[in-house]
């Protein structure tokens, strides 16, 4: 694609590392870190029986580590205090909170489509968030599972979304294909 393309990325390190080679290989594509695109549940760890929310990296730290190398900018919508990270929940995100965030993302995607300034928008996001988004955009209760770094394409036309393909992995060799264990569990 020979046009300028926006590549929106989760602020979580794994997606930034996934988006990096794509952004490096295609000079006119521009990456934007968007704090709303984090994985369902947010950033947390377990300490014994307790779940502890993590703050995530600060915008400055993200830009210092990834910005110049991968041509990234940040698009933080919520103000952060100096030294604070992108994750401001303070707890593990609930399913209800995730669904509210997905509703906001669907509205934002509609705004992007209305702008129609680029022929393609790419989201580099996580599997559970992608599954929730696909259910909302396609109007289904189906469960969507994804290989790590697999590609899914949607097209918006005539007021509705159509899935062109899901879980495309042509760019991966067998050793690089991970996430299959998730697919086997639900089969």
Secondary structure, DSSP 8 states (H G I E B T S, - for coil): --S-EEEEE-SSHHHHHHHHHHHHHSTTEEEEE-GGG--TT-SEEEETTEEEE-----HHHHIIIIIHHHTEEE---S---TT--S---SS---HHHHHHHHHHHHHHHHHHHHH--SS-EEEE--HHHHHHHHHHHHT--------TT-EEEEEEETTEEEEEEEEE-TT--GGG---HHHHHHH-
